[in-house]
Amino acid sequence: MKKMGIQKSQGFTIVEMLVSTAIFLIVLTITTSLFLVNVRTQRYLLASVNASENISYAIEVMGREIRTGKNFSSSNNSLSFLNTKNETVKYSLINDRVKREVGGQSEFLTSENIEVTNLNFRVLGNSPDDSLQTRVTILLEVKTKAGNQNLITNLETTLSSRQLEIQ
């Protein structure tokens, strides 16, 4: 004779299902949080690199021309001088961007997504009778947006003119 009884099922209990679901949700939350932190960090670093490359380009363009320039004069956020072709070159801060003007032509050296909040030029040794080599110091403050954060960078570089100004 066979005994008729209740067979034990081979499935999971409701408590086991709730515990495994809770563990899965905790792991999913941690993974998502780490992913979002990585995305924010990547945006911040990308904005930093773009700002750095853009400002490096602007400083390099200005530096090449300043090294071969002469008769420097600076005023509020601008620098004027003569280049090797005896054309007047002017670098200035217009609408939070560095602008280069020469021979009636003008171009912006910095992109629209980078805000130059301060541009200052200091000219030393510009007088022919001071017996000093002409030096131009460029001071920049750059602000770029990285996600919801502002990244502010201060840069300073000094360039020496290769032209001797002798009377």
Helices and strands as residue ranges (DSSP letters): H 14-67, E 70-75, E 78-82, E 88-94, E 97-102, E 105-108, E 114-124, G 128-130, E 135-146, E 149-160
